[in-house]
Amino acid sequence: MERLKKGYYLILMTVMGIVYLSTVDKWQIYVRAMEQVKNFCTGGREQEQPEGIDQGPQNPGGEGAGQGQQNPGVEGAGQGPQNPGGEGAGQGPQNPGGEGAGQEPQNPGGEGAGQEMQDPGGEETGSGNDPAGEQSTEEVPAEPVFGAVEDDYFSDAVFIGDSRTVGMYEYGGLEETAAFYASTGLTIYKIFDSAIVEVPGQKKKITIEEALQENSFAKIYLMIGINEMGTGTVETFIDKYREVVEHLKELQPEAIIYIQGIIKVTTERSNQGDYINNEGIEARNQELEKLADNGEIFYLDVNPLVCDETGGLIESYTFDGVHLKAKYIQIWKDYLKENAVLMDLLP
C-alpha cells in the first residue's frame, strides 16, 4: 500500500511538471542543454548556411553572391562590395545599376563603361568624358557682332531693289563704292528676269541673275516690296521672297544677306484707300523678319528713324508720300553703317 501511494505521487508530480513546462516555461530550461547535446552529437560542427549563399556576411535575398559583404538583391555579383541592382558586375567597387562594368570605379547607371572614371548616365562612353556622356562637345557659335563702319564697308556689297534703292544710288554717295542692281518698278516676282544691270563698256543690259553669276559679293542688301502691295497676299509674297533669298544664297554662297524692311508711306498716303497702306507693309515686314537666321541672313528696319508717332513716314521727309527726299537718304545710309555685321568677327 505504501508503494502504491509513492507511485501515485510520482505520477502526479510528473504530470504537473509536464503541464508546467508545456504551458508556462515552454521548455526553455532545457534549450541550452539540448543545444549542448546537439553539438556533441554533430562533433562540434556549426549550423550550415542557407543554400546559395557564400560564407562571408551576406545580404538578405541575394543569389549567387560573392565572398565579401553584399548588397540587397544582387544577382551574380563579384567578390568585393557591390552596387545595388547590378548584374554581372566586376570585382572592384561598382556603380549603382551598372551592367557589365569594368574593374575600376564606374559611373552611376553607365552600361558598357570603360575602365576609367565615367560621367553620370553615359552609355558606352570613353575615358574621362564630360557630364553629357558624349566623347566631345561642339562649340556653340558666338553671336555675330554688329558695329559702326565706314563707307568702304560697302566696297564688296551689292544693293538690289526698286525705285527706293535707285534713290540710294543717286543720293547716298555710294555709287562709286558699291554695286547697284536696281530699277524703278522692280518686283520680287521679276527680280531675276528683268534685264536692268548695265554691262561696263557695252550698251546692253543683263539680268540680276546673270550679273550675280559673273560677279562675287560679300554682302547683299535687299530692299523690295512696295510695288507688290496690290499683288497676291502676304503669304504669296513671303513665299516668293523666301525663294528669292534661297536663290541668292545659291548664286552668292559666301555672301551675307541683309533683308531690309519695306519703308512705310505717310499716314495720309496710307489712308487714301488703295492697295498701298501701312497696315499691309507692317504685315509683310513682320514675316520678312522671320526669314532672318542671324547667321547668314539678317533683318534691318529703318522705319523707326523715318516714321512719326502715327506710324507713317514723316511728311517732311518725302516729296510724294512714298520716296525719301535726297537729303534724308542719308538717315537710311547712316542706319546701315551703324548696323553692320563686322565680317572679321563672324563666328
Secondary structure as GFF3:
##gff-version 3
##sequence-region A 1 347
A	DSSP	alpha_helix	2	20	.	.	.	ID=ss1
A	DSSP	pi_helix	21	25	.	.	.	ID=ss2
A	DSSP	three_ten_helix	28	30	.	.	.	ID=ss3
A	DSSP	alpha_helix	31	41	.	.	.	ID=ss4
A	DSSP	beta_strand	146	147	.	.	.	ID=ss5
A	DSSP	three_ten_helix	151	156	.	.	.	ID=ss6
A	DSSP	beta_strand	157	161	.	.	.	ID=ss7
A	DSSP	alpha_helix	163	171	.	.	.	ID=ss8
A	DSSP	beta_strand	179	182	.	.	.	ID=ss9
A	DSSP	beta_strand	195	198	.	.	.	ID=ss10
A	DSSP	beta_strand	205	207	.	.	.	ID=ss11
A	DSSP	alpha_helix	208	214	.	.	.	ID=ss12
A	DSSP	beta_strand	219	223	.	.	.	ID=ss13
A	DSSP	three_ten_helix	226	228	.	.	.	ID=ss14
A	DSSP	alpha_helix	234	251	.	.	.	ID=ss15
A	DSSP	beta_strand	256	260	.	.	.	ID=ss16
A	DSSP	alpha_helix	267	270	.	.	.	ID=ss17
A	DSSP	alpha_helix	278	290	.	.	.	ID=ss18
A	DSSP	beta_strand	297	300	.	.	.	ID=ss19
A	DSSP	alpha_helix	303	306	.	.	.	ID=ss20
A	DSSP	three_ten_helix	315	317	.	.	.	ID=ss21
A	DSSP	three_ten_helix	326	328	.	.	.	ID=ss22
A	DSSP	alpha_helix	329	338	.	.	.	ID=ss23
A	DSSP	beta_strand	340	341	.	.	.	ID=ss24
A	DSSP	three_ten_helix	343	345	.	.	.	ID=ss25
###
